[in-house]
Amino acid sequence: MPEGGIPVLDAGLKARAFFTTRLGGVSEPPYDSLNLGTNTGDDPGAIAENRALVSGLAGAPIAFMSQVHGSSVEVVDGPDDEPQTDAMITTTPGLALGVLVADCVPILLHDLGSGAVGAVHAGRLGVALGIAEIAVDRLRRVSGPASGEIEAALGPAICGACYEVPESMRAEVVGSVPEAWAQTAWGTPALDIRAGVEAQLRSAGVDAVRVVGGCTLEAPTQFSHRGDGSTGRTAGVIVCSG
């Protein structure tokens, strides 16, 4: 839904949270137009302007991370931290967290008891490493005695009917996450990483899991590394209200 001139997808959480699309920014092709990723080859000035637009929409400064396809989780308290990690948590009111994707799964977490929030990047390696479960555990530990029910939203990601992988790679991932097993629309081995993440979250005790948006490869409003090659990044954004 459009907000402030920028089309976003409401994450459906009790915290302020949304997923951007590729629309509403200033970047030129092939990054048109709301590219938020700094390691894409896009003009840095355009990226900075796009990030400012999204920060204005969030009503808060946004902390992004340098994502490394690992399993570490960092606690941040300001927008300039930019840790090398794939998950961030904050308890700082008025700070937003952002996770960048172009086929991987953006995960937004909200602890209803403490108000703490998390943003997680889960690709194939992240699912295999259990990044979603690790992030939920860290969120609970950071929240401490105030921790309550955790709600989660999963944004647009490449679907199992499109994410073709070698059979050996599928076997490796589904060995630990059976729910990620998939087959492409044309009958070859595939992975459904969003289904894998959802199963991991429920295994970690997160019952309120919302799936928002469709397949990034199929939707023209989404960036897709698998489909486009050189392309931009959308974001999942969540604001900590304390």
Secondary structure as UniProt FT lines:
FT   STRAND          2..3
FT   TURN            4..5
FT   STRAND          6..10
FT   STRAND          17..20
FT   TURN            29..30
FT   TURN            38..39
FT   HELIX           44..58
FT   STRAND          62..63
FT   STRAND          74..75
FT   TURN            79..80
FT   STRAND          87..90
FT   TURN            93..94
FT   STRAND          96..101
FT   STRAND          105..111
FT   TURN            112..114
FT   STRAND          117..122
FT   HELIX           124..129
FT   HELIX           131..143
FT   HELIX           144..146
FT   STRAND          150..154
FT   TURN            160..162
FT   HELIX           167..174
FT   TURN            175..176
FT   HELIX           178..180
FT   STRAND          181..183
FT   TURN            185..186
FT   STRAND          189..191
FT   HELIX           193..203
FT   TURN            204..205
FT   STRAND          208..211
FT   TURN            216..218
FT   TURN            220..221
FT   HELIX           225..228
FT   STRAND          234..239
//
